[in-house]
Amino acid sequence: MAYVVTENCIRCKYMDCVEVCPVDCFYAGENFLVISPEECIDCGVCEPECPAEAIFPDSDDRSTDWIEINAELSKSWPNITRKENTPSDADEWNGKPDKKVMLSRKPHKS
């Protein structure tokens, strides 16, 4: 079992979750984070740290559409181990519906 980053992370990307991950299993895209299912140890410490409430166990129905996306993108995006600057408009995007179409598949640039 693993944890999964879901739709509400898109355009929010707060990164509080990255700071607490004991195994550094987060990978960063331009406007989204993912968790590598191969590296996640299912500890759950990231879930309560996410201000966008976008992280769920893969057994949760809210994760279904995002399991494959996390697995795929974690193989090509750079690993991130420290919180970086949150996008300036993150709070405006937090909670907005239908953000999946905005998911950029481009990798994060420091």
N, C-alpha and C positions, 0 to 999 in steps of 0.2 A: 504494500500500500504506500501511497505517496500523497503529498498535498499538491494542489493545482491552483494556479493563478487564473482567474476568470475575467470576464468582460469589464467589470468596473475598474480594473487597473488601467485600462486604456485611457491615455491622456492625463491620468492622475500620477501614476508612477512615483509614489511617495518614497519608497525604498526603506522604510522603517524595518520591514521584514528582513532585509538583507543583513542588517546589523546584528540580528540575533541568531541567525542560522549557524548552528555549530559545525556544519559540514560544507558550507559555501556552495550550495547547490542552485543558486540563483543565476540566471543569465539575462542579459539586458538587450532589449531592442530599442529602437528610436523612441517609441512611446508606450512601451509595455515591458513587463518582466515575465519570465517563465521560471518554472522549477523543473530541474531534471529528475524524471521519475527513477532513473538509474542510480542517482546519488542521494535522493531524499531518504532519510531514515525514519520518517513518519513520527517525528518527535512532537510536532504541532506547535512549537514555540512561535512560529511565524504568523499563524492565524490571528491571534489576538492583537498582534502588533500592527496589523494592516489598517490604517485609518479609513481606507475605502471599503473594508470588509469584502475583499475580492479573493480571499484564499480559503479553500475548502478541501476536505479530504476527498480523494478520488472516489470514495464510496457515496458521496453526497450527490443527489440528482442535479444540483446546480453546477457540478463539474463536468458532466457528461460531454458537452460540446467542446470542452477545453482540454481534455486529457491528451488527445492526439496533437493538438497545437503546442502544448507545453513540451511534449516529447520531441516533436520535430524541430522546433526552434531552439531548444536547448542544445542541439547538436551543431548549430551553425552560429549562434550568437556568442559574444564574449562573456566569460564568467565575471560576475561582479561580487565583491566581498565587502564593500563599504558603501554606506549611504552617500550619495552625491546630492547635488542641488535638486530639489523638487521643482517641477515645471511651475512657472509663475501663475499659470491659470488652472492648476490642479484642482483647487477647491471649486472652481466653476464647473468642472467636468464630473466631479464626484457625485455619483447617484444618477447621472443622466442615462436614460435607456438607449438601447440600439446603437451602441458604440462599436460593435464588432466590425462594421464596414470601415471603420477608421483605423483598424489594426495595421500598422506598418510592419512589414517583414524585414525592414532594413535593420542592421545591427546598431547598437548603441555606439556613439562616438564620445570619447572623453573630452 
